[in-house]
Amino acid sequence: MIKKILLILITCSLSYGQVFSNALNGTDLIQQGITTFDISRYPNISPEEKKKLEAKEKERIRRGEEIKEQRRKAAEEERKRIAAEEERKRIAAEEEERRKIAAEEERIRKENTELIQATSGTGFAVSHDGHIITNHHVIDACQEVKVRYKSDDILAKLIAFDTVNDLAILKIDTKPISVLPISYNNAEILQEIYVAGFPFGERFSTSIKMTKGIISSLAGLDNNYSNIQIDAALQPGNSGGPVFDDKGNVVGVAVAKIDLEYAIKELGVVPENTNFGIKSSVVKNFLESNSIGNLASPLNYKASMTSLGKSVTDATYYVSCMMTMAQIRKVQDQKVIYSELIK
């Protein structure tokens, strides 16, 4: 009996010791899901142990509140971080939208105001006052026309034009170095001629190019007797250039070549050496009708190739047709525009 009572006391003592130890560590509270310490659950502990348990409980509560506050602050910081990131993205999106709008406005402004070279051709000086002959189709629809003189592009004024014969008179406020005389004589079959100009603009080089040939016919396409047919090579960019004889007299103005597609469709062949110029008599009448004076007198002697080349080079100009992109889009179906400008 005594042994049994002793065993019970020892067991109870062990149980209370374990409870006290667990209470100090807080393990029993955690295991039992108890968040508030209840001292009544431990009726047989000493005042000293009670104080320790109460102090432990206060520390646990303090630590719990501290953790809660840390979590609240962390959640608040995360909310602020997310809000700041969203605000940053919003500001960036608004800035990007403003940038796009500004870029589009600048594109539209440039398209409507900024002049660029749309096409080019050739012209040549015919008066000592700075008058230049070219084709009307070279300067048609241009908002500005510039002429290259001594490596500088200077503004040219349109004086007169003839849409029927495809001629135009320009004027620059500079005295030409050289002036080409207009021939008084009619062109003749098999007459040797030369053509000066800037074929293909500046895509090959900025220097003047010259070709040689003969007058093949005294009439142009569809019996156009204001034209002559020549076999000297012409390319886009030659338009408006001088067709001249071995004396340096202008016998025509380069104007066109037979269209490849037209020739194949209508004639069934690829055309060769079939090009056209406007007769000097038409040019002379055009100048006289517009009261253009101070012209050079025709030359009666054959010039050396060296002097002929120099005088023609000095009198022949690269002509630029300046347009805005808005204008280019309007006329791209009627005028040959540099292909890289059309997108």
Residue, then its C-alpha position, 0 to 999 in steps of 0.5 A: m500500500i505504502k509503495k503504491i502511494l509513493l508511486i502515485l506521488i512520484t508520478c504526480s511530481l514528475s507530471y507537475g515538473q514536466v508541465f512546469s518545464n513545458a510552461l516555461n518553454g511554452t511548448d504545451l501552450i503551442q501544442q494545445g493551441i492556447t494563445t493566452f496563459d491560464i495560471s489556474r491550470y497549474p494550481n500546485i506551483s510555487p509563487e516563484e514558479k508562478k512569477k517565472l510563468e507569468a514573466k514567460e507569458k508576458e515575453r511571449i505576448r510581447r514577442g507575438e506583438e512584435i512579430k505581428e508588428q513586423r509582419r504588418k510593417a512588412a505587408e505595408e512595405e510590400r503594398k507601398r513597393i507594389a504601389a510605387e512599381e505600379e506608379r512607376k509603370r504608369i508614369a513610364a507608360e504615360e511618358e512613352e505615350r507622350r514620346k510617341i505623340a511628340a514623334e508623330e507630331e514631329r513626323i507630320r511637321k517634317e512631312n509638311t514643312e521639311l523640303i527634301q530632294a525628290t527628283s533631279g535633272t539637268g539644266f544649262a545656262v543660256s544667258h549671261d544674266g543667269h537664265i537656265i533651260t531645263n525640261h518642264h517635267v524636271i521642275d513640275a510640282c517642285q516647291e523649290v528648285k535648286v541648281r548646283y553652281k560651283s559645288d553650292d546648291i543655290l535657289a533658282k526662280l521659275i521664270a516661264f514654262d511650256t507644258v506642250n514642248d516640255l520646257a522651262i526657264l529658270k534664273i539664278d542670281t549669279k553670273p554663269i562661268s560659261v553660257l551655251p549658244i543656241s544653234y541657228n541652224n536646223a538639225e541634220i540627219l547623221q549630224e554628230i552630237y553630244v549629250a551632257g547631264f547627270p544620269f541617275g542623279e548622284r547615285f553613281s557620282t556627282s560629276i557630269k557625264m557626256t555621251k556621243g551619238i548622231i541625229s537619227s531622225l528629224a521627228g520624234l515619237d508620233n511624228n512630233y516635229s518639235n523633237i529630234q531622235i538621237d542614238a546618244a545614250l539618255q538615262p533618268g537624270n539627263s532630262g533638260g541637258p544640252v544636246f550640242d554639236d562639235k562647235g558647242n552650239v545647242v541643237g536640242v534639249a534632252v527630253a525622253k527615251i522610249d519606254l521599255e514596257y511600251a516598246i515590248k508591248e506595242l513593238g514586240v522588241v527591246p528598244e536600243n538607242t531610241n532617245f529624243g531631244i527638243k529642237s533648238s528652234v523650239v528653244k529659241n522661240f521659247l526664249e524669245s517669247n519670254s524676252i530672254g536676252n543677253l544670249a551667247s552668239p552661235l559659234n562657227y568654228k569647231a572647238s577642241m574636245t578639251s575646250l568643248g568639254k570644259s565650256v559645256t561642263d561649266a555651263t551645265y548644272y545639276v537641278s534638284c526638285m525639292m518637295t515635302m513628303a506630303q507633296i511627294r505622296k500627292v504626285q508620286d503617281q504622276k512624277v518619277i520620284y526617287s524610289e527610296l522616298i516612297k514607302 
